[in-house]
Amino acid sequence: GLGVSMARALPANEFGFSLCAKPGGGLVRGPMAHGSPTGVNIPVSCPAGTTFAGLFHTHPGGVSFPSAQDVQSQAKVNAPISCIESESGGMKCFKLQ
């Protein structure tokens, strides 16, 4: 698993990581990145033998929907999916259009 629980209070600052696909299926996470209450810079970094599949980050006190900055960041690194977790909305994932 990703070590992400669905029912919990989130830290005040955003955090995130790369989602990395394992060859036989399943996901692991890249290194944890810590940011501010309104943003986090997530390095595209996956463990050896895995491939970059997307991004995960939190929206503390926000909603589980991508901001304009999130969409821009997702497109910039060509992340196929972006998953966002908030206290109010749980975790939701979005495909790059």
N, CA, C and O of each residue as an XYZ file, in Angstrom:
388
protein
N       0.823     -1.198      0.000
C       0.000      0.000      0.000
C       0.861      1.253      0.000
O       2.088      1.190      0.072
N       0.199      2.370     -0.081
C       0.882      3.658     -0.120
C       1.067      4.245      1.266
O       1.652      5.319      1.409
N       0.581      3.564      2.283
C       0.677      4.109      3.623
C      -0.223      5.310      3.802
O       0.072      6.183      4.618
N      -1.323      5.376      3.053
C      -2.246      6.511      3.136
C      -3.567      6.028      3.721
O      -4.239      5.183      3.129
N      -3.933      6.552      4.860
C      -5.192      6.201      5.498
C      -6.274      7.165      5.025
O      -5.992      8.336      4.768
N      -7.494      6.690      4.911
C      -8.574      7.518      4.382
C      -9.224      8.417      5.438
O      -9.702      9.499      5.099
N      -9.254      8.003      6.699
C      -9.956      8.783      7.718
C      -8.957      9.297      8.742
O      -8.663      8.621      9.728
N      -8.436     10.494      8.504
C      -7.459     11.046      9.444
C      -7.346     12.535      9.224
O      -7.712     13.051      8.168
N      -6.839     13.217     10.223
C      -6.558     14.640     10.096
C      -5.228     14.771      9.355
O      -4.287     14.021      9.614
N      -5.162     15.710      8.451
C      -3.936     15.920      7.670
C      -3.049     16.951      8.349
O      -3.554     17.837      9.038
N      -1.720     16.852      8.167
C      -0.831     17.903      8.677
C      -1.198     19.257      8.056
O      -1.783     19.312      6.974
N      -0.852     20.339      8.746
C      -1.193     21.697      8.286
C      -0.528     22.032      6.956
O      -1.088     22.790      6.164
N       0.657     21.482      6.695
C       1.354     21.738      5.432
C       1.113     20.597      4.453
O       0.997     19.435      4.843
N       1.039     20.955      3.162
C       0.877     19.942      2.127
C       2.085     19.009      2.121
O       3.206     19.422      2.417
N       1.836     17.745      1.779
C       2.916     16.812      1.492
C       2.523     15.999      0.276
O       1.344     15.915     -0.067
N       3.507     15.400     -0.378
C       3.207     14.618     -1.566
C       4.377     13.745     -1.959
O       5.455     13.802     -1.368
N       4.133     12.929     -2.981
C       5.154     12.026     -3.496
C       4.755     11.534     -4.874
O       3.595     11.636     -5.272
N       5.731     10.999     -5.600
C       5.465     10.355     -6.881
C       4.795      9.020     -6.631
O       5.118      8.325     -5.668
N       3.858      8.663     -7.500
C       3.272      7.330     -7.510
C       4.046      6.527     -8.542
O       4.216      6.975     -9.676
N       4.517      5.345     -8.160
C       5.397      4.562     -9.005
C       4.821      3.162     -9.190
O       4.480      2.485     -8.220
N       4.719      2.738    -10.453
C       4.133      1.436    -10.772
C       5.185      0.340    -10.727
O       6.277      0.479    -11.278
N       4.831     -0.759    -10.053
C       5.706     -1.934    -10.011
C       5.434     -2.785    -11.247
O       4.300     -2.823    -11.724
N       6.452     -3.470    -11.775
C       6.286     -4.266    -13.002
C       5.121     -5.261    -12.961
O       4.423     -5.418    -13.963
N       4.895     -5.933    -11.833
C       3.814     -6.917    -11.754
C       2.471     -6.330    -11.368
O       1.502     -7.070    -11.196
N       2.394     -5.031    -11.231
C       1.163     -4.371    -10.783
C       1.344     -3.814     -9.388
O       2.225     -4.244     -8.643
N       0.518     -2.871     -9.044
C       0.598     -2.232     -7.736
C       1.436     -0.974     -7.784
O       2.155     -0.723     -8.752
N       1.335     -0.187     -6.730
C       2.033      1.093     -6.653
C       2.894      1.162     -5.404
O       2.565      0.585     -4.367
N       3.990      1.872     -5.522
C       4.808      2.258     -4.372
C       5.004      3.762     -4.480
O       4.730      4.356     -5.523
N       5.477      4.378     -3.400
C       5.662      5.819     -3.454
C       7.133      6.179     -3.557
O       8.016      5.444     -3.114
N       7.364      7.341     -4.157
C       8.698      7.920     -4.190
C       8.956      8.645     -2.883
O       8.164      8.534     -1.948
N      10.062      9.393     -2.804
C      10.399     10.115     -1.571
C       9.325     11.140     -1.198
O       8.750     11.801     -2.063
N       9.070     11.258      0.094
C       8.085     12.207      0.612
C       8.623     13.632      0.477
O       9.771     13.911      0.822
N       7.773     14.529     -0.031
C       8.121     15.948     -0.120
C       7.184     16.720      0.799
O       5.979     16.465      0.816
N       7.730     17.663      1.561
C       6.940     18.484      2.479
C       6.936     19.926      1.981
O       7.966     20.437      1.541
N       5.776     20.581      2.051
C       5.660     21.938      1.538
C       5.054     22.898      2.546
O       5.249     22.772      3.755
N       4.315     23.856      2.015
C       3.667     24.900      2.812
C       2.172     24.560      2.937
O       1.735     23.536      2.412
N       1.384     25.400      3.621
C      -0.059     25.144      3.682
C      -0.745     25.183      2.309
O      -1.848     24.658      2.154
N      -0.108     25.794      1.328
C      -0.767     25.957      0.022
C       0.005     25.372     -1.157
O      -0.383     25.594     -2.304
N       1.080     24.635     -0.911
C       1.798     24.056     -2.044
C       2.911     23.126     -1.617
O       3.405     23.186     -0.491
N       3.298     22.257     -2.554
C       4.425     21.346     -2.324
C       5.064     21.037     -3.671
O       4.360     20.790     -4.650
N       6.391     21.050     -3.726
C       7.122     20.664     -4.934
C       7.465     19.186     -4.818
O       8.252     18.792     -3.958
N       6.877     18.374     -5.679
C       7.076     16.924     -5.624
C       8.095     16.517     -6.688
O       7.864     16.717     -7.880
N       9.227     15.943     -6.254
C      10.189     15.473     -7.261
C       9.656     14.234     -7.969
O       9.068     13.357     -7.336
N       9.862     14.163     -9.283
C       9.525     12.953    -10.024
C      10.673     11.985     -9.774
O      11.715     12.043    -10.427
N      10.456     11.095     -8.815
C      11.507     10.188     -8.376
C      10.883      8.876     -7.944
O      10.043      8.844     -7.046
N      11.297      7.793     -8.588
C      10.752      6.476     -8.277
C      11.870      5.498     -7.949
O      12.978      5.625     -8.470
N      11.586      4.511     -7.078
C      12.593      3.493     -6.781
C      12.998      2.724     -8.044
O      12.221      2.615     -8.993
N      14.209      2.199     -8.040
C      14.704      1.406     -9.173
C      13.726      0.280     -9.486
O      13.183     -0.350     -8.579
N      13.507      0.034    -10.763
C      12.632     -1.044    -11.193
C      11.166     -0.677    -11.262
O      10.332     -1.517    -11.601
N      10.829      0.599    -10.938
C       9.445      1.053    -11.040
C       9.378      2.184    -12.067
O      10.401      2.766    -12.428
N       8.177      2.485    -12.526
C       8.007      3.569    -13.496
C       7.056      4.624    -12.928
O       6.117      4.299    -12.202
N       7.308      5.877    -13.265
C       6.499      7.005    -12.815
C       5.071      6.863    -13.335
O       4.850      6.727    -14.538
N       4.102      6.896    -12.414
C       2.701      6.723    -12.798
C       1.842      7.934    -12.468
O       0.725      8.055    -12.972
N       2.351      8.835    -11.626
C       1.549      9.995    -11.275
C       2.031     10.653    -10.005
O       3.113     10.357     -9.497
N       1.195     11.563     -9.495
C       1.519     12.353     -8.308
C       0.425     12.204     -7.264
O      -0.747     12.030     -7.598
N       0.816     12.274     -6.000
C      -0.130     12.321     -4.890
C       0.248     13.511     -4.026
O       1.431     13.739     -3.773
N      -0.750     14.282     -3.563
C      -0.486     15.306     -2.558
C      -1.758     15.623     -1.787
O      -2.857     15.228     -2.176
N      -1.585     16.343     -0.689
C      -2.701     16.682      0.179
C      -3.130     18.136     -0.026
O      -2.354     18.980     -0.476
N      -4.368     18.392      0.313
C      -4.931     19.748      0.374
C      -5.474     19.936      1.787
O      -6.682     19.812      1.993
N      -4.611     20.233      2.772
C      -5.120     20.406      4.145
C      -6.102     21.571      4.211
O      -5.799     22.678      3.767
N      -7.260     21.311      4.761
C      -8.275     22.362      4.863
C      -8.910     22.718      3.539
O      -9.716     23.646      3.466
N      -8.559     21.991      2.487
C      -9.093     22.276      1.154
C     -10.007     21.172      0.662
O     -10.603     20.441      1.453
N     -10.111     21.063     -0.644
C     -10.976     20.065     -1.276
C     -10.138     19.093     -2.101
O      -9.002     19.392     -2.471
N     -10.714     17.928     -2.383
C     -10.030     16.900     -3.171
C     -10.251     17.143     -4.662
O     -10.783     16.291     -5.375
N      -9.834     18.309     -5.111
C      -9.987     18.685     -6.522
C      -8.760     19.492     -6.915
O      -8.285     20.314     -6.131
N      -8.235     19.268     -8.127
C      -6.996     19.963     -8.512
C      -7.187     21.469     -8.700
O      -8.171     21.924     -9.284
N      -6.220     22.223     -8.189
C      -6.180     23.667     -8.431
C      -5.577     23.905     -9.811
O      -5.067     22.972    -10.432
N      -5.630     25.134    -10.294
C      -5.001     25.476    -11.576
C      -3.509     25.145    -11.528
O      -2.945     24.646    -12.502
N      -2.874     25.427    -10.383
C      -1.446     25.117    -10.215
C      -1.211     23.605    -10.273
O      -0.220     23.158    -10.850
N      -2.114     22.813     -9.678
C      -1.993     21.349     -9.723
C      -2.048     20.844    -11.160
O      -1.238     20.007    -11.559
N      -3.004     21.352    -11.937
C      -3.168     20.930    -13.335
C      -1.911     21.267    -14.126
O      -1.434     20.455    -14.919
N      -1.377     22.464    -13.909
C      -0.159     22.908    -14.588
C       1.027     22.006    -14.223
O       1.786     21.586    -15.096
N       1.177     21.715    -12.930
C       2.270     20.853    -12.468
C       2.146     19.446    -13.031
O       3.140     18.841    -13.433
N       0.917     18.925    -13.060
C       0.674     17.580    -13.583
C       1.062     17.509    -15.058
O       1.688     16.543    -15.493
N       0.687     18.538    -15.828
C       1.015     18.572    -17.260
C       2.517     18.730    -17.479
O       3.087     18.123    -18.386
N       3.157     19.555    -16.637
C       4.589     19.840    -16.788
C       5.438     18.571    -16.676
O       6.410     18.402    -17.412
N       5.066     17.685    -15.752
C       5.838     16.446    -15.566
C       5.203     15.263    -16.301
O       5.670     14.130    -16.185
N       4.125     15.536    -17.067
C       3.423     14.514    -17.836
C       2.972     13.358    -16.939
O       3.157     12.188    -17.276
N       2.382     13.700    -15.799
C       1.873     12.686    -14.866
C       0.531     12.169    -15.376
O      -0.410     12.949    -15.514
N       0.423     10.865    -15.659
C      -0.851     10.331    -16.155
C      -2.011     10.541    -15.191
O      -3.139     10.787    -15.618
N      -1.736     10.444    -13.880
C      -2.772     10.688    -12.881
C      -2.239     11.584    -11.782
O      -1.035     11.647    -11.530
N      -3.170     12.279    -11.130
C      -2.845     13.093     -9.968
C      -3.890     12.788     -8.909
O      -5.088     12.932     -9.153
N      -3.438     12.365     -7.730
C      -4.350     12.044     -6.630
C      -4.205     13.100     -5.548
O      -3.097     13.505     -5.196
N      -5.346     13.541     -5.026
C      -5.378     14.601     -4.024
C      -6.222     14.115     -2.849
O      -7.312     13.576     -3.041
N      -5.715     14.309     -1.633
C      -6.459     13.941     -0.436
C      -6.742     15.178      0.397
O      -5.865     16.014      0.615
N      -8.000     15.281      0.864
C      -8.387     16.334      1.813
C      -9.214     15.684      2.913
O      -9.723     14.574      2.754
N      -9.341     16.398      4.040
C     -10.154     15.860      5.134
C     -11.609     15.709      4.706
O     -12.257     14.716      5.036
N     -12.121     16.695      3.971
C     -13.539     16.704      3.623
C     -13.884     15.735      2.495
O     -14.977     15.170      2.478
N     -12.955     15.540      1.549
C     -13.298     14.762      0.361
C     -12.623     13.417      0.242
O     -12.862     12.700     -0.730
N     -11.776     13.046      1.210
C     -11.023     11.800      1.050
C     -10.038     11.925     -0.093
O      -9.601     13.031     -0.410
N      -9.678     10.812     -0.719
C      -8.723     10.846     -1.833
C      -9.455     10.662     -3.151
O     -10.293      9.771     -3.292
N      -9.127     11.517     -4.117
C      -9.668     11.417     -5.475
C      -8.508     11.527     -6.454
O      -7.548     12.262     -6.220
N      -8.609     10.780     -7.563
C      -7.561     10.802     -8.586
C      -8.132     11.322     -9.893
O      -9.293     11.084    -10.224
N      -7.286     12.039    -10.631
C      -7.689     12.689    -11.882
C      -6.709     12.327    -12.979
O      -5.498     12.319    -12.758
N      -7.230     12.024    -14.172
C      -6.387     11.733    -15.335
C      -5.962     13.026    -16.016
O      -6.705     14.007    -16.042
N      -4.751     13.008    -16.568
C      -4.280     14.146    -17.355
C      -5.049     14.167    -18.665
O      -5.127     13.160    -19.369
N      -5.616     15.322    -18.984
C      -6.423     15.447    -20.210
C      -5.558     15.868    -21.376
O      -6.057     16.024    -22.490
